[in-house]
Structures are given as C-alpha cells and as structure tokens.
Amino acid sequence: MIAPLLTGLSGLALAVTLLHAAPATPPQNADRIRDDQWHLSFLQISQVHLLSEGSGVIVAVPDTGVDPHPDLRGNLLDGTDVIPGGGGKGHQDNDSHGTAMAGLIAAHGSTNSQGALGIAPKARILPIFDTPANRDGDPDALASGIEFAIAEGADVVSISAVAGASVRLQQAIKAAKDADIILVAAAGNSPPDSSVGYPASEEGVIAVGGVDRAGQHAAISVTGPEIDVVAPAVDIYSTSYGGKYSKGTGTSSATAIVAGAAALIRSKYPYLPAREVAHRLTATAIDKGPPGRDDEYGYGVIDLVAALTADVPPLGFESVSAPAGAAPSTAAGGQQGDGDSGATARGLATLGVILAAGVGWAVVARRRRRGDDPPPRISR
C-alpha cells in the first residue's frame, strides 16, 4: 500500500487512503482490454445496456484526478483541483487510480468494441483532484471535493477510499445526503483495514465490498455489518493515464462499479430519491453466504438487470416506485450548477406520482433474492 501522509485534527490522526492493492500493470492493447474485463460478462452488461447506459447522469469522482483517456472522450466534464499539484479542472492524474475509477464507471471504449467499457458509458464524470499521487490525502480535501460535487449538481459521488471522519467531512456527507445525491463508498481492504471504514460506515452511504471471479467473497475485502452490496473486485481492468490501461484488485474497483450501477438506475428512474436507488440495488441483489444479510456479502451481489427491471416496492409512503420501463418523469442529472433544481425536480415528480396513484405504501423491509429464487416480478 502507499505510504501514509497523516493530518491531525483534535489530536486524531486522519487520512484518506486509496484502496488499490496493486499498482498499474504494463499497458494492454486497446483490442485486448475488453476481453480482459471479465466483470462485464459477470454482470451481463450487454443486456444491461439495452435497458440503460447512464445518459444524463453526472458521477463525481474525488480521487487522484482523471486523465483525458481516449475511452473517456466526451464523458469528462471540467472538474476542479482542491489541492496543489494538479493540472487544472481535475484533468491530470499521475497515479492512475482516479482514471481507473472513472473508466470503470463511464468509459465508452472505441470503435469495433475495442478499448475499456464502463458500467454507465453515457454518464458524465466530474473529476476532482483531492488526493496526491502515491500518498494518502486529507479528509478535509475529500470534504471539499464533495462540496464541489454538490454545487455542480452531481447525481452520484463515488468514493473509492476510506478516510478519517473529520468534522468537515461528516458535514459534507450530510450535505450530500440532504441534496439527494447517491453516495457510494468502499468498505476497505484487508490488510491494513480490519473493519468497514468511513464514509462507507455512515448511515445512508452505500457501503461496497468485493467478490472474486467466482462470485465468492474476495479475501481483500473487509467484512462488517455496514456492508450493503458486493461487486467484482479482483483483477479488474480499466483505463489509466497516458492512454494506457491498468489492472487493480480492491474494493476501490467494486465501488466504482456500483457507482456506475447507481448511475444506470438514476438515468432510468430519475424521479427516485437516492435511498430508493440504494433500495433497488439491495432488494434485487443475489444472496450469497448464509440466508439473509451477512457481514461478507451484505444484501448480496449486485444484479444490474434485476435492478433496472424489477417491480420493487418502495421503502415508505413518501416515495412510490413507478413501473419498470415507464418513461422518465423528469430530466436526469442536470447541468453543472443546478444540483438544487435537479433534486427539487425529483422530489416534485415523486410527489406527483404519489398524488396520481392515490395510494400509500407500508414500509417494506429490504429483501434479497437468492440465487435459486425465481426472477423478480417485472412490470411490462
């Protein structure tokens, strides 16, 4: 792991630690990388992209910056540098970590199915340089990045790191939740982590663990009662700086994959509040391990097809889940700087659905699908 650079707050040692277990490998050829992305077939991505590609959704990536890789061309917004040493607008990455996460979320590859492909290839990435290359960062810098994401109207924030819970970071996480932004964060890597880190441990943040190629718990992924879902985390290929490609193992990669999944859902169902997006992921996840929620798999392995098509009852009266396949009731994402209006539009659209339906829903406990269950009921 990278050597820590700790910053103190009230006598505590606090840092942001990136969660790649291995550095970038030598570059792959663009015509080979797609075949090496085993997680795409594992998640049935060709079927998924018939349902949603993340259009209209902005995913903020506070990390080591995002290099303008050819496979991300057109999907990379102007972001920001919140610490010194960047190239401006978040568009420089001397580490590879941030570019790899962005590629897992929104890479579109090139012609003839070459290059890297992301989970939500029509989503847009808001790059935020808040962590220096090859070192740990400051949780207040991460907080500043989240604050920027809120101001710029991000729909999802993907945090592939664990951090010290500084006061400012806790306030930023709360502000993002209040703005109806979907927060996705890595549980942590073992070693050195032994329990689910912050902000994944925070209520209302989707905490992500990892599985291997066989869909079994990845040894590197920490366990704990806070884990919500798991996703591929071993030998994950993605984009890197300088037009290259990289391979990583860790809950960082799993987190970016789940952030892409959240973008797909928000694109297809833009009226859904953030907690209902999380509910779709957990309610349709495929159970692993002991029946029910457990500390290794959380609610299970994400199932993107089911998350996009299942008729999932909402968590409570204030949000009604419209039928799968229904036309969007409002524009997803929104342009930079209109985060408040986007959240308000989602809330008003949700209220309109409730009034039109004239029904109230009881609170529904989250339930996972088991691997041998029949498919979820689909609204057509």
C-alpha positions in Angstrom: 0.0 0.0 0.0 1.0 3.6 -0.4 2.8 5.3 2.5 0.5 7.4 4.6 0.6 11.2 4.9 -1.5 11.8 8.0 -3.0 15.1 9.1 -4.1 15.8 12.6 -7.5 17.1 13.8 -8.3 17.4 17.5 -5.4 15.1 18.4 -6.5 12.4 16.0 -4.5 11.0 13.0 -6.7 11.3 10.0 -6.1 10.5 6.4 -7.7 9.4 3.1 -6.4 6.1 1.9 -6.9 4.9 -1.6 -7.8 1.3 -1.9 -5.9 -0.3 -4.8 -3.9 -3.3 -3.7 -1.6 -3.3 -6.7 -0.1 -0.7 -9.0 -1.0 -0.4 -12.6 0.2 -3.2 -14.8 2.1 -2.6 -18.1 -0.4 -1.2 -20.7 -2.7 -3.5 -22.5 -3.6 -3.1 -26.2 -7.0 -1.5 -26.8 -8.1 -4.5 -28.8 -7.4 -6.8 -25.8 -8.7 -4.9 -22.8 -12.4 -5.6 -23.4 -11.8 -9.3 -23.3 -9.9 -8.9 -20.0 -12.8 -7.0 -18.4 -14.3 -10.2 -17.0 -16.7 -8.3 -14.8 -18.7 -7.1 -17.8 -19.9 -10.6 -18.7 -20.3 -11.4 -15.0 -22.8 -8.5 -14.7 -24.5 -9.3 -18.1 -23.5 -5.8 -19.3 -24.6 -6.3 -22.9 -28.2 -7.0 -21.7 -27.9 -4.2 -19.2 -27.0 -1.6 -21.8 -30.2 -2.4 -23.7 -32.0 -1.0 -20.6 -29.9 1.9 -19.6 -26.5 3.4 -20.3 -26.5 6.2 -17.7 -27.4 9.1 -20.0 -27.9 12.4 -18.3 -26.3 11.4 -15.1 -23.2 13.1 -13.5 -20.9 11.0 -11.4 -18.4 12.8 -9.3 -15.0 11.1 -8.7 -13.0 12.7 -5.9 -9.6 11.0 -6.3 -6.2 11.5 -7.9 -7.7 13.3 -10.8 -8.8 11.8 -14.1 -6.6 11.8 -17.2 -8.4 12.6 -20.5 -8.2 9.0 -21.8 -9.5 8.3 -25.3 -12.0 5.9 -23.9 -13.5 8.7 -21.8 -13.6 11.3 -24.6 -16.7 13.4 -24.4 -17.7 12.0 -21.0 -15.2 14.0 -18.9 -16.5 17.3 -17.6 -14.4 20.2 -16.3 -13.9 19.5 -12.6 -11.6 21.0 -10.0 -8.3 20.7 -8.1 -8.8 21.1 -4.4 -5.2 20.5 -3.5 -2.0 21.9 -5.1 -0.1 20.0 -7.8 -2.9 19.3 -10.3 -3.1 20.4 -13.9 -6.4 22.2 -13.5 -10.0 21.2 -13.7 -9.2 17.7 -12.3 -7.8 16.7 -15.6 -4.4 15.4 -14.5 -3.7 12.0 -12.9 -0.1 11.0 -12.1 -1.3 8.0 -10.1 -3.7 6.1 -12.3 -6.2 5.4 -9.5 -8.7 8.2 -10.4 -8.6 7.4 -14.1 -9.2 3.8 -13.5 -12.2 4.5 -11.3 -13.6 6.9 -13.9 -13.2 4.2 -16.6 -15.0 1.6 -14.6 -17.9 4.0 -14.3 -18.2 5.6 -17.7 -15.6 4.5 -20.3 -17.2 4.1 -23.7 -14.3 2.4 -25.5 -13.6 2.9 -29.2 -14.8 1.5 -32.4 -15.3 -2.2 -33.1 -15.8 -3.0 -29.4 -12.2 -2.1 -28.6 -11.0 -0.2 -25.5 -12.3 -0.2 -22.0 -16.1 -0.2 -21.3 -17.7 1.3 -18.2 -20.9 0.3 -16.5 -22.6 3.5 -17.5 -20.9 4.6 -20.7 -23.2 7.6 -21.3 -22.8 9.0 -17.9 -20.5 12.0 -17.4 -17.6 12.2 -15.0 -16.9 15.2 -12.8 -13.2 14.8 -11.9 -11.9 16.1 -8.6 -8.2 16.1 -7.7 -8.2 15.8 -3.9 -5.5 13.1 -3.3 -1.8 13.3 -4.3 -0.2 10.6 -6.3 1.4 7.7 -4.3 0.4 9.2 -1.0 -2.6 9.4 1.3 -4.6 12.6 1.4 -6.5 14.8 3.8 -10.2 14.1 4.7 -10.9 17.8 4.6 -9.8 17.8 1.0 -12.2 15.0 0.3 -14.9 17.1 2.0 -14.0 20.0 -0.3 -14.4 17.7 -3.3 -17.8 16.5 -2.1 -18.9 20.1 -1.5 -17.8 20.9 -5.1 -19.8 17.9 -6.4 -22.9 19.2 -4.6 -22.5 22.7 -6.0 -22.1 21.3 -9.6 -25.2 19.1 -9.5 -23.7 15.7 -9.3 -26.2 12.8 -9.1 -23.7 10.2 -7.7 -20.5 10.6 -5.8 -18.1 7.6 -6.0 -15.6 7.4 -3.1 -13.0 4.7 -3.6 -11.2 5.4 -0.4 -11.5 5.2 3.4 -11.0 8.4 5.4 -10.7 9.8 8.9 -14.1 11.1 9.9 -13.2 14.8 10.3 -15.9 17.2 11.3 -15.9 18.9 7.8 -16.1 15.5 6.0 -19.0 14.4 8.2 -20.8 17.7 7.4 -20.1 17.3 3.7 -21.5 13.7 3.7 -24.7 15.0 5.4 -25.0 17.9 2.9 -24.7 15.4 0.0 -27.4 13.2 1.5 -29.6 16.3 2.1 -29.1 17.2 -1.6 -30.4 13.7 -2.6 -27.1 12.6 -4.0 -26.3 8.9 -4.1 -23.1 8.3 -2.1 -21.2 5.1 -2.8 -18.0 4.3 -0.8 -15.5 1.5 -0.4 -15.7 -0.8 2.6 -11.9 -1.1 2.8 -9.1 -3.6 2.0 -7.6 -6.2 4.3 -4.9 -5.6 5.2 -4.4 -3.0 6.5 -8.1 -2.3 7.2 -9.9 -4.6 9.7 -13.4 -3.1 9.6 -15.6 -1.1 7.4 -14.1 2.4 7.1 -15.6 5.9 6.9 -17.6 7.1 5.0 -18.9 3.7 4.0 -19.8 3.1 7.6 -22.1 6.2 7.6 -25.8 5.6 7.5 -27.2 6.5 4.1 -24.0 5.7 2.2 -23.9 2.6 0.1 -21.0 0.5 1.5 -19.4 -1.8 -1.1 -17.4 -5.0 -0.5 -15.9 -7.3 -3.1 -16.2 -10.7 -4.8 -13.8 -12.6 -7.0 -14.3 -14.1 -10.4 -16.3 -17.0 -9.0 -18.7 -14.6 -7.2 -17.2 -15.5 -3.8 -16.1 -13.2 -1.1 -12.8 -11.6 -2.1 -10.1 -12.1 0.5 -9.0 -8.5 0.3 -12.5 -7.2 1.2 -13.2 -6.3 4.8 -16.3 -7.6 6.4 -18.8 -5.9 8.7 -22.4 -5.2 9.5 -22.3 -2.0 7.5 -21.7 -3.6 4.1 -24.7 -3.2 1.8 -23.7 -4.9 -1.5 -20.7 -6.5 -3.2 -19.3 -6.3 -6.7 -16.3 -7.6 -8.7 -13.1 -6.6 -7.0 -10.3 -8.9 -8.3 -8.2 -8.4 -11.4 -10.3 -5.5 -12.7 -9.1 -3.9 -15.9 -9.7 -0.3 -16.6 -8.3 2.9 -18.1 -5.1 4.6 -16.9 -3.1 7.8 -17.6 -1.5 8.5 -21.0 -4.0 6.4 -22.9 -2.8 3.2 -21.1 -4.7 0.6 -19.2 -4.4 -0.9 -15.7 -5.4 -3.8 -13.5 -6.4 -3.4 -9.9 -7.7 -5.5 -7.0 -9.6 -4.0 -4.2 -12.9 -2.5 -3.0 -12.0 0.6 -4.9 -12.9 -1.1 -8.2 -16.1 -2.6 -6.7 -17.1 0.8 -5.5 -16.7 2.4 -9.0 -18.7 -0.5 -10.5 -21.6 0.1 -8.0 -21.4 3.8 -8.6 -21.9 3.0 -12.3 -24.9 0.8 -11.4 -26.4 3.7 -9.4 -26.0 5.9 -12.5 -27.9 3.4 -14.6 -30.8 3.4 -12.2 -30.9 7.1 -11.8 -30.9 7.5 -15.5 -33.8 5.1 -16.0 -35.7 6.3 -12.9 -34.7 9.9 -12.4 -37.6 10.6 -10.0 -36.3 8.1 -7.5 -34.8 9.5 -4.3 -31.3 8.4 -3.5 -32.4 6.0 -0.8 -34.8 4.3 -3.2 -31.9 3.9 -5.7 -29.9 2.1 -3.0 -33.1 0.1 -2.1 -33.3 -1.1 -5.7 -29.7 -2.3 -5.5 -30.1 -4.2 -2.2 -33.6 -5.6 -2.9 -32.6 -7.1 -6.2 -29.1 -8.3 -5.1 -28.4 -12.1 -5.3 -28.0 -13.6 -1.9 -24.7 -15.3 -1.0 -23.5 -16.9 2.1 -25.9 -17.6 4.9 -29.6 -16.8 4.1 -30.3 -13.1 4.6 -28.0 -10.2 5.1 -24.5 -11.1 6.3 -21.2 -9.4 7.0 -19.3 -10.7 4.0 -21.8 -10.0 1.2 -24.2 -7.6 2.8 -27.5 -7.9 0.9 -25.8 -9.8 -1.9 -24.0 -9.4 -5.3 -25.5 -6.7 -7.4 -27.8 -7.8 -10.3 -28.0 -4.9 -12.7 -30.7 -6.4 -15.0 -33.0 -7.0 -12.0 -32.2 -3.6 -10.5 -33.3 -2.0 -13.8 -36.4 -4.1 -14.4 -37.9 -5.5 -11.2 -41.1 -4.1 -9.7 -39.6 -3.1 -6.4 -42.0 -1.8 -3.7 -40.7 1.5 -2.2 -39.4 1.8 1.4 -42.1 4.2 2.5 -45.1 6.4 1.7 -43.1 9.3 0.6 -41.7 7.5 -2.5 -43.6 5.4 -4.9 -41.7 3.1 -7.4 -43.2 3.6 -10.8 -43.4 0.6 -13.1 -40.2 -0.6 -14.7 -39.9 0.7 -18.2 -42.0 3.8 -17.5 -40.9 6.9 -19.3 -38.8 9.3 -17.3 -40.8 11.9 -15.4 -38.0 14.5 -15.3 -34.6 15.0 -16.9 -31.9 13.2 -15.0 -28.7 14.8 -13.8 -29.0 18.4 -14.9 -26.3 20.7 -16.0 -23.4 21.8 -13.8 -24.6 24.2 -11.0 -28.2 23.1 -11.0 -28.0 20.4 -8.2 -30.7 22.1 -6.1 -33.1 22.4 -9.0 -32.4 18.7 -10.0 -33.1 17.5 -6.5 -36.3 19.6 -6.3 -37.5 18.3 -9.6 -37.0 14.7 -8.5 -38.9 15.5 -5.3 -41.8 17.2 -7.1 -42.0 14.4 -9.6 -42.1 11.8 -6.8 -45.0 13.8 -5.1 -46.8 13.9 -8.4 -46.6 10.1 -8.7 -48.0 9.7 -5.2 -50.9 12.0 -5.8 -51.7 10.4 -9.1 -51.6 7.0 -7.7 -53.7 7.9 -4.7 -52.1 5.1 -2.6 -49.9 4.8 0.4 -47.2 2.1 0.8 -46.3 0.5 4.1 -42.6 0.4 4.9 -41.1 -2.6 3.2 -38.1 -4.4 4.7 -35.2 -4.8 2.3 -35.0 -8.4 1.0 -32.5 -10.0 -1.3 -33.1 -12.5 -4.0 -31.4 -15.8 -3.5 -29.6 -17.3 -6.5 -32.2 -20.1 -6.9 -35.2 -17.7 -6.5 -37.4 -17.1 -9.5 -36.7 -13.8 -11.3 -38.2 -10.7 -9.7 -41.7 -9.7 -10.9 -41.3 -7.4 -13.9 -43.7 -4.6 -14.9 -44.1 -4.5 -18.7 
